[in-house]
Each structure stands twice: as structure tokens, then as C-alpha cells.
Amino acid sequence: MRAEDVAAALSSSRRLRILGWLKDPQAHFPPQVDGDLVKDGVCGLFLARKLRITQASASEHLRILVDLGLVRSKRIKQWTFYRRDERRIAQAKRVLQGSL
């Protein structure tokens, strides 16, 4: 993991909001029909709606977070659910601290 990649991923206020919401999904999202908010993650559709952007735009933000490993995705039926990867987030923090 490179500091430049972490900084680029976190340069978007939308991606920072996603990470913040996913830290405590039960406080920010209603219960889901499929998937547990904590165990499985938050449905991408809920994230798009909360951000007030299209699903395609939300998917791009989420792809960046998934590619860096800060967020994990899980498919349930036709939906994709997202949750934080705390180990990778801690690693990203260390990488940023080491580069400053």
C-alpha cells in the first residue's frame, strides 16, 4: 500500500463520508431486507441514496475503496454490500503517518 494511493482514495469527501457511515452502519442506515448491516455491510443502493448520487457514481467511489482494501464487498442475491476492513484502514493510517 502506497501513501499516494491512500491519499488519492481519501481525497474525496464522498469517500470519507462512506467510511464514516460504515464505521457505525446501524446509526446511519435503516434495517435491510437482505444482509445484516454490521456482518454483511450496507447495500450499495443505500449508500448511493444517502450520498444523493447515481448508483454508477457510488459504485465508482466504492470501487476505489475496495481496490485499496479499505472496504470489502459481498454479493447477496443481486445486491452488493459494503463494510469497512479495519485491519487495512489501520495499515493505511500507518502508511500515511510514515510519509508525513
LINTAMO-V603047 format. One record per pair of residues at least 4 apart in sequence whose C-alpha atoms are under 8 Angstrom apart, sorted by the first residue. I is the first residue (numbers start at 1). J is the second residue. Records with the same first field share a line. If there is no record, write none. Layout:
# LINTAMO-V603047
I = J ; J
This chain:
# LINTAMO-V603047
1 = 5 ; 6 ; 68 ; 92 ; 95
2 = 6 ; 95
3 = 7 ; 92 ; 95 ; 96 ; 99
4 = 8
5 = 9 ; 68
6 = 10 ; 68 ; 92 ; 96
7 = 11 ; 96
8 = 12
9 = 15 ; 64 ; 65 ; 68
10 = 15 ; 16
11 = 15 ; 16
12 = 16
13 = 17
14 = 18 ; 51 ; 61
15 = 19 ; 61 ; 62 ; 65
16 = 20
17 = 21
18 = 22 ; 47
19 = 23 ; 71 ; 84
20 = 24
21 = 25 ; 27 ; 28
22 = 41 ; 42 ; 82 ; 83 ; 84
23 = 84
24 = 28
25 = 29 ; 37 ; 38 ; 41 ; 42
26 = 30 ; 31 ; 37 ; 38
29 = 37 ; 42 ; 46
31 = 36 ; 37
32 = 36 ; 37 ; 43
34 = 76
35 = 39 ; 40 ; 41 ; 42 ; 76 ; 81
36 = 40 ; 41 ; 42
37 = 41 ; 42
38 = 42 ; 83
40 = 74 ; 81 ; 82 ; 83
41 = 73 ; 74 ; 81 ; 82 ; 83 ; 84
42 = 46 ; 47 ; 81 ; 82 ; 83
43 = 47 ; 79 ; 80 ; 81 ; 82
44 = 48 ; 55 ; 58 ; 59 ; 79 ; 80 ; 81 ; 82
45 = 49 ; 55
46 = 50
47 = 51 ; 58
48 = 52 ; 53 ; 54 ; 55 ; 57 ; 58
49 = 53 ; 54
51 = 58
53 = 57 ; 58
54 = 58
55 = 59
56 = 60
57 = 61
58 = 62
59 = 63
60 = 64
61 = 65
62 = 66 ; 71
63 = 67
64 = 68
65 = 69 ; 70 ; 71
66 = 70 ; 71 ; 72 ; 73
69 = 85 ; 88 ; 89
70 = 84 ; 85 ; 86 ; 88 ; 89
71 = 82 ; 83 ; 84 ; 85
72 = 82 ; 83 ; 84 ; 85
73 = 80 ; 81 ; 82 ; 83
74 = 80 ; 81 ; 82
75 = 79 ; 80 ; 81
76 = 80 ; 81
84 = 89
85 = 89
86 = 90
87 = 91
88 = 92
89 = 93
90 = 94
91 = 95
92 = 96
93 = 97
94 = 98
95 = 99
96 = 100
